[in-house]
Amino acid sequence: MRKYSATVIWTIALCLLYFMDISKGLPSFCLFKLIGFKSCFGCGIGHSIYYALHFNFRQSFQEHVLGIPATICIIYNIFEPIYQLTKTNKHGRTTNAYDATRLAT
């Protein structure tokens, strides 16, 4: 279960971003804004991921350039361990690599 903890965390994060209410002026969790900076390099990426998850790619790109690639990477990181789980059985991976050492005399 420990090796799937990242999958669970990313899934929860995407669910929270999907259901985020962006119409309200909620307080920011940005460390730089809390310190007093007006913006940082990550400002807008949460809203960008929100719009990407709702298939509003134009608005997503306007919020942050890396929002769509970040969404794709997060979705990949969620499904990659699940895909690897389907490729294994109780004896290990189903795909066998050629092992020339067992034929050596």
Jmol script that loads the backbone (N, CA, C; Angstrom):
load data "model"
ATOM      1  N   MET A   1       0.820  -1.197   0.000  1.00  0.00           N
ATOM      2  CA  MET A   1       0.000   0.000   0.000  1.00  0.00           C
ATOM      3  C   MET A   1       0.862   1.259   0.000  1.00  0.00           C
ATOM      4  N   ARG A   2       2.034   1.155   0.576  1.00  0.00           N
ATOM      5  CA  ARG A   2       2.897   2.325   0.665  1.00  0.00           C
ATOM      6  C   ARG A   2       3.329   2.823  -0.708  1.00  0.00           C
ATOM      7  N   LYS A   3       3.512   1.893  -1.656  1.00  0.00           N
ATOM      8  CA  LYS A   3       3.968   2.328  -2.970  1.00  0.00           C
ATOM      9  C   LYS A   3       2.858   3.016  -3.770  1.00  0.00           C
ATOM     10  N   TYR A   4       1.618   2.923  -3.307  1.00  0.00           N
ATOM     11  CA  TYR A   4       0.516   3.605  -3.961  1.00  0.00           C
ATOM     12  C   TYR A   4       0.087   4.863  -3.220  1.00  0.00           C
ATOM     13  N   SER A   5       0.841   5.274  -2.224  1.00  0.00           N
ATOM     14  CA  SER A   5       0.475   6.471  -1.464  1.00  0.00           C
ATOM     15  C   SER A   5       0.533   7.726  -2.338  1.00  0.00           C
ATOM     16  N   ALA A   6       1.505   7.809  -3.226  1.00  0.00           N
ATOM     17  CA  ALA A   6       1.587   8.967  -4.120  1.00  0.00           C
ATOM     18  C   ALA A   6       0.381   9.009  -5.051  1.00  0.00           C
ATOM     19  N   THR A   7      -0.066   7.843  -5.507  1.00  0.00           N
ATOM     20  CA  THR A   7      -1.242   7.778  -6.364  1.00  0.00           C
ATOM     21  C   THR A   7      -2.476   8.293  -5.630  1.00  0.00           C
ATOM     22  N   VAL A   8      -2.619   7.892  -4.383  1.00  0.00           N
ATOM     23  CA  VAL A   8      -3.759   8.341  -3.582  1.00  0.00           C
ATOM     24  C   VAL A   8      -3.684   9.846  -3.347  1.00  0.00           C
ATOM     25  N   ILE A   9      -2.512  10.350  -3.028  1.00  0.00           N
ATOM     26  CA  ILE A   9      -2.348  11.790  -2.769  1.00  0.00           C
ATOM     27  C   ILE A   9      -2.645  12.604  -4.023  1.00  0.00           C
ATOM     28  N   TRP A  10      -2.117  12.181  -5.181  1.00  0.00           N
ATOM     29  CA  TRP A  10      -2.366  12.915  -6.425  1.00  0.00           C
ATOM     30  C   TRP A  10      -3.840  12.848  -6.818  1.00  0.00           C
ATOM     31  N   THR A  11      -4.486  11.718  -6.566  1.00  0.00           N
ATOM     32  CA  THR A  11      -5.907  11.599  -6.880  1.00  0.00           C
ATOM     33  C   THR A  11      -6.729  12.553  -6.023  1.00  0.00           C
ATOM     34  N   ILE A  12      -6.432  12.618  -4.734  1.00  0.00           N
ATOM     35  CA  ILE A  12      -7.132  13.541  -3.839  1.00  0.00           C
ATOM     36  C   ILE A  12      -6.879  14.985  -4.270  1.00  0.00           C
ATOM     37  N   ALA A  13      -5.637  15.296  -4.617  1.00  0.00           N
ATOM     38  CA  ALA A  13      -5.301  16.659  -5.047  1.00  0.00           C
ATOM     39  C   ALA A  13      -6.069  17.050  -6.309  1.00  0.00           C
ATOM     40  N   LEU A  14      -6.147  16.141  -7.279  1.00  0.00           N
ATOM     41  CA  LEU A  14      -6.887  16.453  -8.501  1.00  0.00           C
ATOM     42  C   LEU A  14      -8.382  16.588  -8.230  1.00  0.00           C
ATOM     43  N   CYS A  15      -8.912  15.759  -7.348  1.00  0.00           N
ATOM     44  CA  CYS A  15     -10.332  15.882  -6.982  1.00  0.00           C
ATOM     45  C   CYS A  15     -10.607  17.226  -6.319  1.00  0.00           C
ATOM     46  N   LEU A  16      -9.719  17.646  -5.421  1.00  0.00           N
ATOM     47  CA  LEU A  16      -9.886  18.953  -4.773  1.00  0.00           C
ATOM     48  C   LEU A  16      -9.800  20.086  -5.788  1.00  0.00           C
ATOM     49  N   LEU A  17      -8.863  19.977  -6.731  1.00  0.00           N
ATOM     50  CA  LEU A  17      -8.741  21.004  -7.764  1.00  0.00           C
ATOM     51  C   LEU A  17      -9.949  20.996  -8.691  1.00  0.00           C
ATOM     52  N   TYR A  18     -10.486  19.824  -8.986  1.00  0.00           N
ATOM     53  CA  TYR A  18     -11.638  19.729  -9.876  1.00  0.00           C
ATOM     54  C   TYR A  18     -12.862  20.404  -9.259  1.00  0.00           C
ATOM     55  N   PHE A  19     -13.071  20.196  -7.962  1.00  0.00           N
ATOM     56  CA  PHE A  19     -14.249  20.740  -7.295  1.00  0.00           C
ATOM     57  C   PHE A  19     -13.996  22.090  -6.621  1.00  0.00           C
ATOM     58  N   MET A  20     -12.849  22.702  -6.885  1.00  0.00           N
ATOM     59  CA  MET A  20     -12.491  23.981  -6.303  1.00  0.00           C
ATOM     60  C   MET A  20     -13.442  25.071  -6.806  1.00  0.00           C
ATOM     61  N   ASP A  21     -13.852  25.934  -5.908  1.00  0.00           N
ATOM     62  CA  ASP A  21     -14.716  27.050  -6.283  1.00  0.00           C
ATOM     63  C   ASP A  21     -13.831  28.263  -6.552  1.00  0.00           C
ATOM     64  N   ILE A  22     -13.589  28.533  -7.830  1.00  0.00           N
ATOM     65  CA  ILE A  22     -12.673  29.623  -8.177  1.00  0.00           C
ATOM     66  C   ILE A  22     -13.369  30.970  -8.261  1.00  0.00           C
ATOM     67  N   SER A  23     -14.699  30.972  -8.133  1.00  0.00           N
ATOM     68  CA  SER A  23     -15.414  32.240  -8.234  1.00  0.00           C
ATOM     69  C   SER A  23     -15.271  33.086  -6.977  1.00  0.00           C
ATOM     70  N   LYS A  24     -15.003  32.463  -5.849  1.00  0.00           N
ATOM     71  CA  LYS A  24     -14.847  33.197  -4.594  1.00  0.00           C
ATOM     72  C   LYS A  24     -13.396  33.641  -4.426  1.00  0.00           C
ATOM     73  N   GLY A  25     -13.189  34.720  -3.745  1.00  0.00           N
ATOM     74  CA  GLY A  25     -11.841  35.206  -3.479  1.00  0.00           C
ATOM     75  C   GLY A  25     -11.294  34.577  -2.204  1.00  0.00           C
ATOM     76  N   LEU A  26     -11.068  33.272  -2.260  1.00  0.00           N
ATOM     77  CA  LEU A  26     -10.585  32.552  -1.087  1.00  0.00           C
ATOM     78  C   LEU A  26      -9.132  32.893  -0.804  1.00  0.00           C
ATOM     79  N   PRO A  27      -8.669  32.744   0.434  1.00  0.00           N
ATOM     80  CA  PRO A  27      -7.269  33.028   0.736  1.00  0.00           C
ATOM     81  C   PRO A  27      -6.335  32.069  -0.004  1.00  0.00           C
ATOM     82  N   SER A  28      -5.176  32.564  -0.312  1.00  0.00           N
ATOM     83  CA  SER A  28      -4.195  31.791  -1.062  1.00  0.00           C
ATOM     84  C   SER A  28      -3.328  30.965  -0.116  1.00  0.00           C
ATOM     85  N   PHE A  29      -2.925  29.804  -0.591  1.00  0.00           N
ATOM     86  CA  PHE A  29      -1.996  28.963   0.157  1.00  0.00           C
ATOM     87  C   PHE A  29      -0.559  29.165  -0.319  1.00  0.00           C
ATOM     88  N   CYS A  30      -0.361  30.119  -1.193  1.00  0.00           N
ATOM     89  CA  CYS A  30       0.963  30.390  -1.748  1.00  0.00           C
ATOM     90  C   CYS A  30       1.867  30.973  -0.665  1.00  0.00           C
ATOM     91  N   LEU A  31       2.984  30.328  -0.435  1.00  0.00           N
ATOM     92  CA  LEU A  31       3.930  30.777   0.579  1.00  0.00           C
ATOM     93  C   LEU A  31       4.466  32.161   0.253  1.00  0.00           C
ATOM     94  N   PHE A  32       4.722  32.420  -1.012  1.00  0.00           N
ATOM     95  CA  PHE A  32       5.262  33.721  -1.404  1.00  0.00           C
ATOM     96  C   PHE A  32       4.253  34.851  -1.163  1.00  0.00           C
ATOM     97  N   LYS A  33       2.964  34.588  -1.424  1.00  0.00           N
ATOM     98  CA  LYS A  33       1.941  35.600  -1.153  1.00  0.00           C
ATOM     99  C   LYS A  33       1.769  35.822   0.339  1.00  0.00           C
ATOM    100  N   LEU A  34       1.905  34.766   1.119  1.00  0.00           N
ATOM    101  CA  LEU A  34       1.802  34.909   2.570  1.00  0.00           C
ATOM    102  C   LEU A  34       2.954  35.738   3.131  1.00  0.00           C
ATOM    103  N   ILE A  35       4.126  35.638   2.505  1.00  0.00           N
ATOM    104  CA  ILE A  35       5.290  36.411   2.933  1.00  0.00           C
ATOM    105  C   ILE A  35       5.137  37.878   2.528  1.00  0.00           C
ATOM    106  N   GLY A  36       4.440  38.131   1.418  1.00  0.00           N
ATOM    107  CA  GLY A  36       4.242  39.512   1.005  1.00  0.00           C
ATOM    108  C   GLY A  36       4.507  39.780  -0.462  1.00  0.00           C
ATOM    109  N   PHE A  37       4.987  38.793  -1.207  1.00  0.00           N
ATOM    110  CA  PHE A  37       5.199  38.988  -2.636  1.00  0.00           C
ATOM    111  C   PHE A  37       3.850  39.057  -3.348  1.00  0.00           C
ATOM    112  N   LYS A  38       3.808  39.770  -4.453  1.00  0.00           N
ATOM    113  CA  LYS A  38       2.553  39.887  -5.202  1.00  0.00           C
ATOM    114  C   LYS A  38       2.293  38.672  -6.082  1.00  0.00           C
ATOM    115  N   SER A  39       3.338  38.049  -6.576  1.00  0.00           N
ATOM    116  CA  SER A  39       3.166  36.863  -7.405  1.00  0.00           C
ATOM    117  C   SER A  39       4.453  36.038  -7.375  1.00  0.00           C
ATOM    118  N   CYS A  40       4.330  34.827  -7.879  1.00  0.00           N
ATOM    119  CA  CYS A  40       5.502  33.949  -7.990  1.00  0.00           C
ATOM    120  C   CYS A  40       5.390  33.160  -9.291  1.00  0.00           C
ATOM    121  N   PHE A  41       6.340  32.314  -9.569  1.00  0.00           N
ATOM    122  CA  PHE A  41       6.344  31.560 -10.826  1.00  0.00           C
ATOM    123  C   PHE A  41       5.222  30.535 -10.895  1.00  0.00           C
ATOM    124  N   GLY A  42       4.633  30.172  -9.775  1.00  0.00           N
ATOM    125  CA  GLY A  42       3.560  29.186  -9.766  1.00  0.00           C
ATOM    126  C   GLY A  42       2.177  29.782  -9.666  1.00  0.00           C
ATOM    127  N   CYS A  43       2.094  31.099  -9.585  1.00  0.00           N
ATOM    128  CA  CYS A  43       0.780  31.735  -9.436  1.00  0.00           C
ATOM    129  C   CYS A  43      -0.112  31.394 -10.630  1.00  0.00           C
ATOM    130  N   GLY A  44      -1.294  30.911 -10.328  1.00  0.00           N
ATOM    131  CA  GLY A  44      -2.262  30.587 -11.367  1.00  0.00           C
ATOM    132  C   GLY A  44      -2.274  29.138 -11.792  1.00  0.00           C
ATOM    133  N   ILE A  45      -1.339  28.339 -11.315  1.00  0.00           N
ATOM    134  CA  ILE A  45      -1.289  26.959 -11.797  1.00  0.00           C
ATOM    135  C   ILE A  45      -2.464  26.135 -11.256  1.00  0.00           C
ATOM    136  N   GLY A  46      -2.936  26.438 -10.064  1.00  0.00           N
ATOM    137  CA  GLY A  46      -4.107  25.738  -9.535  1.00  0.00           C
ATOM    138  C   GLY A  46      -5.340  26.015 -10.365  1.00  0.00           C
ATOM    139  N   HIS A  47      -5.549  27.282 -10.710  1.00  0.00           N
ATOM    140  CA  HIS A  47      -6.676  27.636 -11.566  1.00  0.00           C
ATOM    141  C   HIS A  47      -6.497  27.045 -12.954  1.00  0.00           C
ATOM    142  N   SER A  48      -5.262  27.021 -13.440  1.00  0.00           N
ATOM    143  CA  SER A  48      -4.985  26.454 -14.748  1.00  0.00           C
ATOM    144  C   SER A  48      -5.316  24.962 -14.781  1.00  0.00           C
ATOM    145  N   ILE A  49      -4.956  24.235 -13.727  1.00  0.00           N
ATOM    146  CA  ILE A  49      -5.287  22.811 -13.654  1.00  0.00           C
ATOM    147  C   ILE A  49      -6.798  22.629 -13.553  1.00  0.00           C
ATOM    148  N   TYR A  50      -7.452  23.511 -12.791  1.00  0.00           N
ATOM    149  CA  TYR A  50      -8.914  23.467 -12.686  1.00  0.00           C
ATOM    150  C   TYR A  50      -9.544  23.578 -14.076  1.00  0.00           C
ATOM    151  N   TYR A  51      -9.129  24.561 -14.854  1.00  0.00           N
ATOM    152  CA  TYR A  51      -9.694  24.747 -16.195  1.00  0.00           C
ATOM    153  C   TYR A  51      -9.325  23.588 -17.121  1.00  0.00           C
ATOM    154  N   ALA A  52      -8.130  23.057 -16.985  1.00  0.00           N
ATOM    155  CA  ALA A  52      -7.738  21.920 -17.828  1.00  0.00           C
ATOM    156  C   ALA A  52      -8.590  20.691 -17.508  1.00  0.00           C
ATOM    157  N   LEU A  53      -8.884  20.467 -16.236  1.00  0.00           N
ATOM    158  CA  LEU A  53      -9.728  19.335 -15.851  1.00  0.00           C
ATOM    159  C   LEU A  53     -11.162  19.498 -16.342  1.00  0.00           C
ATOM    160  N   HIS A  54     -11.577  20.741 -16.571  1.00  0.00           N
ATOM    161  CA  HIS A  54     -12.909  21.009 -17.106  1.00  0.00           C
ATOM    162  C   HIS A  54     -12.871  21.221 -18.623  1.00  0.00           C
ATOM    163  N   PHE A  55     -11.766  20.875 -19.250  1.00  0.00           N
ATOM    164  CA  PHE A  55     -11.577  20.936 -20.710  1.00  0.00           C
ATOM    165  C   PHE A  55     -11.720  22.344 -21.271  1.00  0.00           C
ATOM    166  N   ASN A  56     -11.419  23.345 -20.489  1.00  0.00           N
ATOM    167  CA  ASN A  56     -11.394  24.726 -20.946  1.00  0.00           C
ATOM    168  C   ASN A  56      -9.916  25.096 -21.138  1.00  0.00           C
ATOM    169  N   PHE A  57      -9.344  24.613 -22.227  1.00  0.00           N
ATOM    170  CA  PHE A  57      -7.901  24.706 -22.430  1.00  0.00           C
ATOM    171  C   PHE A  57      -7.428  26.129 -22.707  1.00  0.00           C
ATOM    172  N   ARG A  58      -8.239  26.925 -23.358  1.00  0.00           N
ATOM    173  CA  ARG A  58      -7.846  28.315 -23.632  1.00  0.00           C
ATOM    174  C   ARG A  58      -7.683  29.088 -22.322  1.00  0.00           C
ATOM    175  N   GLN A  59      -8.673  28.981 -21.421  1.00  0.00           N
ATOM    176  CA  GLN A  59      -8.588  29.667 -20.130  1.00  0.00           C
ATOM    177  C   GLN A  59      -7.457  29.090 -19.293  1.00  0.00           C
ATOM    178  N   SER A  60      -7.250  27.777 -19.390  1.00  0.00           N
ATOM    179  CA  SER A  60      -6.158  27.132 -18.665  1.00  0.00           C
ATOM    180  C   SER A  60      -4.815  27.706 -19.091  1.00  0.00           C
ATOM    181  N   PHE A  61      -4.626  27.860 -20.390  1.00  0.00           N
ATOM    182  CA  PHE A  61      -3.377  28.412 -20.901  1.00  0.00           C
ATOM    183  C   PHE A  61      -3.201  29.865 -20.490  1.00  0.00           C
ATOM    184  N   GLN A  62      -4.296  30.610 -20.411  1.00  0.00           N
ATOM    185  CA  GLN A  62      -4.220  32.015 -20.004  1.00  0.00           C
ATOM    186  C   GLN A  62      -3.859  32.156 -18.525  1.00  0.00           C
ATOM    187  N   GLU A  63      -4.308  31.216 -17.706  1.00  0.00           N
ATOM    188  CA  GLU A  63      -3.998  31.272 -16.279  1.00  0.00           C
ATOM    189  C   GLU A  63      -2.524  30.957 -16.017  1.00  0.00           C
ATOM    190  N   HIS A  64      -2.026  29.890 -16.651  1.00  0.00           N
ATOM    191  CA  HIS A  64      -0.618  29.511 -16.492  1.00  0.00           C
ATOM    192  C   HIS A  64      -0.222  28.627 -17.660  1.00  0.00           C
ATOM    193  N   VAL A  65       0.924  28.893 -18.230  1.00  0.00           N
ATOM    194  CA  VAL A  65       1.386  28.177 -19.417  1.00  0.00           C
ATOM    195  C   VAL A  65       1.601  26.687 -19.136  1.00  0.00           C
ATOM    196  N   LEU A  66       2.039  26.345 -17.944  1.00  0.00           N
ATOM    197  CA  LEU A  66       2.369  24.951 -17.630  1.00  0.00           C
ATOM    198  C   LEU A  66       1.220  24.175 -16.996  1.00  0.00           C
ATOM    199  N   GLY A  67       0.025  24.736 -16.978  1.00  0.00           N
ATOM    200  CA  GLY A  67      -1.103  24.057 -16.353  1.00  0.00           C
ATOM    201  C   GLY A  67      -1.510  22.782 -17.062  1.00  0.00           C
ATOM    202  N   ILE A  68      -1.592  22.817 -18.378  1.00  0.00           N
ATOM    203  CA  ILE A  68      -1.985  21.631 -19.147  1.00  0.00           C
ATOM    204  C   ILE A  68      -0.916  20.547 -19.057  1.00  0.00           C
ATOM    205  N   PRO A  69       0.384  20.859 -19.257  1.00  0.00           N
ATOM    206  CA  PRO A  69       1.390  19.810 -19.078  1.00  0.00           C
ATOM    207  C   PRO A  69       1.420  19.257 -17.652  1.00  0.00           C
ATOM    208  N   ALA A  70       1.199  20.104 -16.666  1.00  0.00           N
ATOM    209  CA  ALA A  70       1.181  19.627 -15.278  1.00  0.00           C
ATOM    210  C   ALA A  70       0.020  18.674 -15.053  1.00  0.00           C
ATOM    211  N   THR A  71      -1.135  18.991 -15.624  1.00  0.00           N
ATOM    212  CA  THR A  71      -2.295  18.110 -15.498  1.00  0.00           C
ATOM    213  C   THR A  71      -2.033  16.765 -16.145  1.00  0.00           C
ATOM    214  N   ILE A  72      -1.419  16.780 -17.317  1.00  0.00           N
ATOM    215  CA  ILE A  72      -1.097  15.530 -18.007  1.00  0.00           C
ATOM    216  C   ILE A  72      -0.113  14.707 -17.181  1.00  0.00           C
ATOM    217  N   CYS A  73       0.903  15.348 -16.633  1.00  0.00           N
ATOM    218  CA  CYS A  73       1.884  14.627 -15.809  1.00  0.00           C
ATOM    219  C   CYS A  73       1.257  14.048 -14.548  1.00  0.00           C
ATOM    220  N   ILE A  74       0.369  14.788 -13.915  1.00  0.00           N
ATOM    221  CA  ILE A  74      -0.286  14.293 -12.702  1.00  0.00           C
ATOM    222  C   ILE A  74      -1.180  13.106 -13.031  1.00  0.00           C
ATOM    223  N   ILE A  75      -1.941  13.201 -14.112  1.00  0.00           N
ATOM    224  CA  ILE A  75      -2.803  12.084 -14.512  1.00  0.00           C
ATOM    225  C   ILE A  75      -1.958  10.864 -14.859  1.00  0.00           C
ATOM    226  N   TYR A  76      -0.829  11.077 -15.537  1.00  0.00           N
ATOM    227  CA  TYR A  76       0.071   9.960 -15.836  1.00  0.00           C
ATOM    228  C   TYR A  76       0.586   9.323 -14.547  1.00  0.00           C
ATOM    229  N   ASN A  77       0.978  10.150 -13.578  1.00  0.00           N
ATOM    230  CA  ASN A  77       1.482   9.620 -12.308  1.00  0.00           C
ATOM    231  C   ASN A  77       0.408   8.890 -11.512  1.00  0.00           C
ATOM    232  N   ILE A  78      -0.845   9.181 -11.760  1.00  0.00           N
ATOM    233  CA  ILE A  78      -1.920   8.447 -11.106  1.00  0.00           C
ATOM    234  C   ILE A  78      -2.111   7.082 -11.755  1.00  0.00           C
ATOM    235  N   PHE A  79      -2.146   7.039 -13.084  1.00  0.00           N
ATOM    236  CA  PHE A  79      -2.491   5.802 -13.773  1.00  0.00           C
ATOM    237  C   PHE A  79      -1.315   4.881 -14.049  1.00  0.00           C
ATOM    238  N   GLU A  80      -0.094   5.380 -14.015  1.00  0.00           N
ATOM    239  CA  GLU A  80       1.071   4.539 -14.304  1.00  0.00           C
ATOM    240  C   GLU A  80       1.231   3.406 -13.293  1.00  0.00           C
ATOM    241  N   PRO A  81       1.140   3.629 -11.981  1.00  0.00           N
ATOM    242  CA  PRO A  81       1.236   2.493 -11.048  1.00  0.00           C
ATOM    243  C   PRO A  81       0.081   1.507 -11.195  1.00  0.00           C
ATOM    244  N   ILE A  82      -1.092   2.005 -11.543  1.00  0.00           N
ATOM    245  CA  ILE A  82      -2.232   1.111 -11.750  1.00  0.00           C
ATOM    246  C   ILE A  82      -1.985   0.246 -12.979  1.00  0.00           C
ATOM    247  N   TYR A  83      -1.438   0.839 -14.030  1.00  0.00           N
ATOM    248  CA  TYR A  83      -1.101   0.082 -15.236  1.00  0.00           C
ATOM    249  C   TYR A  83      -0.034  -0.961 -14.930  1.00  0.00           C
ATOM    250  N   GLN A  84       0.966  -0.587 -14.142  1.00  0.00           N
ATOM    251  CA  GLN A  84       2.013  -1.541 -13.773  1.00  0.00           C
ATOM    252  C   GLN A  84       1.439  -2.691 -12.952  1.00  0.00           C
ATOM    253  N   LEU A  85       0.428  -2.420 -12.141  1.00  0.00           N
ATOM    254  CA  LEU A  85      -0.215  -3.457 -11.347  1.00  0.00           C
ATOM    255  C   LEU A  85      -0.887  -4.484 -12.241  1.00  0.00           C
ATOM    256  N   THR A  86      -1.479  -4.032 -13.340  1.00  0.00           N
ATOM    257  CA  THR A  86      -2.131  -4.970 -14.253  1.00  0.00           C
ATOM    258  C   THR A  86      -1.122  -5.782 -15.052  1.00  0.00           C
ATOM    259  N   LYS A  87       0.092  -5.304 -15.157  1.00  0.00           N
ATOM    260  CA  LYS A  87       1.134  -6.017 -15.903  1.00  0.00           C
ATOM    261  C   LYS A  87       1.871  -7.033 -15.037  1.00  0.00           C
ATOM    262  N   THR A  88       1.547  -7.136 -13.754  1.00  0.00           N
ATOM    263  CA  THR A  88       2.226  -8.073 -12.869  1.00  0.00           C
ATOM    264  C   THR A  88       1.258  -9.139 -12.394  1.00  0.00           C
ATOM    265  N   ASN A  89       1.815 -10.243 -11.981  1.00  0.00           N
ATOM    266  CA  ASN A  89       1.020 -11.271 -11.328  1.00  0.00           C
ATOM    267  C   ASN A  89       1.719 -11.636 -10.037  1.00  0.00           C
ATOM    268  N   LYS A  90       1.266 -12.661  -9.351  1.00  0.00           N
ATOM    269  CA  LYS A  90       1.850 -12.974  -8.049  1.00  0.00           C
ATOM    270  C   LYS A  90       3.284 -13.502  -8.146  1.00  0.00           C
ATOM    271  N   HIS A  91       3.734 -13.855  -9.330  1.00  0.00           N
ATOM    272  CA  HIS A  91       5.102 -14.347  -9.516  1.00  0.00           C
ATOM    273  C   HIS A  91       6.030 -13.291 -10.105  1.00  0.00           C
ATOM    274  N   GLY A  92       5.543 -12.090 -10.328  1.00  0.00           N
ATOM    275  CA  GLY A  92       6.369 -11.024 -10.888  1.00  0.00           C
ATOM    276  C   GLY A  92       5.790 -10.523 -12.188  1.00  0.00           C
ATOM    277  N   ARG A  93       6.593  -9.844 -12.968  1.00  0.00           N
ATOM    278  CA  ARG A  93       6.117  -9.286 -14.231  1.00  0.00           C
ATOM    279  C   ARG A  93       5.799 -10.399 -15.215  1.00  0.00           C
ATOM    280  N   THR A  94       4.796 -10.152 -16.042  1.00  0.00           N
ATOM    281  CA  THR A  94       4.398 -11.152 -17.029  1.00  0.00           C
ATOM    282  C   THR A  94       5.307 -11.121 -18.252  1.00  0.00           C
ATOM    283  N   THR A  95       5.954  -9.995 -18.484  1.00  0.00           N
ATOM    284  CA  THR A  95       6.875  -9.916 -19.607  1.00  0.00           C
ATOM    285  C   THR A  95       8.240 -10.389 -19.136  1.00  0.00           C
ATOM    286  N   ASN A  96       8.766 -11.399 -19.787  1.00  0.00           N
ATOM    287  CA  ASN A  96      10.047 -11.965 -19.411  1.00  0.00           C
ATOM    288  C   ASN A  96      11.146 -11.418 -20.323  1.00  0.00           C
ATOM    289  N   ALA A  97      12.151 -10.857 -19.739  1.00  0.00           N
ATOM    290  CA  ALA A  97      13.299 -10.388 -20.503  1.00  0.00           C
ATOM    291  C   ALA A  97      14.218 -11.582 -20.768  1.00  0.00           C
ATOM    292  N   TYR A  98      14.898 -11.552 -21.885  1.00  0.00           N
ATOM    293  CA  TYR A  98      15.807 -12.631 -22.247  1.00  0.00           C
ATOM    294  C   TYR A  98      17.004 -12.614 -21.308  1.00  0.00           C
ATOM    295  N   ASP A  99      17.320 -13.734 -20.744  1.00  0.00           N
ATOM    296  CA  ASP A  99      18.433 -13.844 -19.794  1.00  0.00           C
ATOM    297  C   ASP A  99      19.476 -14.796 -20.378  1.00  0.00           C
ATOM    298  N   ALA A 100      20.557 -14.241 -20.922  1.00  0.00           N
ATOM    299  CA  ALA A 100      21.585 -15.045 -21.566  1.00  0.00           C
ATOM    300  C   ALA A 100      22.479 -15.741 -20.558  1.00  0.00           C
ATOM    301  N   THR A 101      22.488 -15.306 -19.302  1.00  0.00           N
ATOM    302  CA  THR A 101      23.371 -15.904 -18.320  1.00  0.00           C
ATOM    303  C   THR A 101      22.977 -17.338 -17.980  1.00  0.00           C
ATOM    304  N   ARG A 102      21.722 -17.684 -18.115  1.00  0.00           N
ATOM    305  CA  ARG A 102      21.319 -19.056 -17.787  1.00  0.00           C
ATOM    306  C   ARG A 102      21.761 -20.047 -18.839  1.00  0.00           C
ATOM    307  N   LEU A 103      22.129 -19.572 -20.037  1.00  0.00           N
ATOM    308  CA  LEU A 103      22.597 -20.455 -21.091  1.00  0.00           C
ATOM    309  C   LEU A 103      24.123 -20.569 -21.125  1.00  0.00           C
ATOM    310  N   ALA A 104      24.802 -19.761 -20.331  1.00  0.00           N
ATOM    311  CA  ALA A 104      26.268 -19.773 -20.322  1.00  0.00           C
ATOM    312  C   ALA A 104      26.768 -21.057 -19.664  1.00  0.00           C
ATOM    313  N   THR A 105      27.830 -21.617 -20.231  1.00  0.00           N
ATOM    314  CA  THR A 105      28.390 -22.855 -19.674  1.00  0.00           C
ATOM    315  C   THR A 105      29.639 -22.606 -18.901  1.00  0.00           C
TER     316      THR A 105
END
end "model"
wireframe off; spacefill off
backbone 0.3
color backbone group
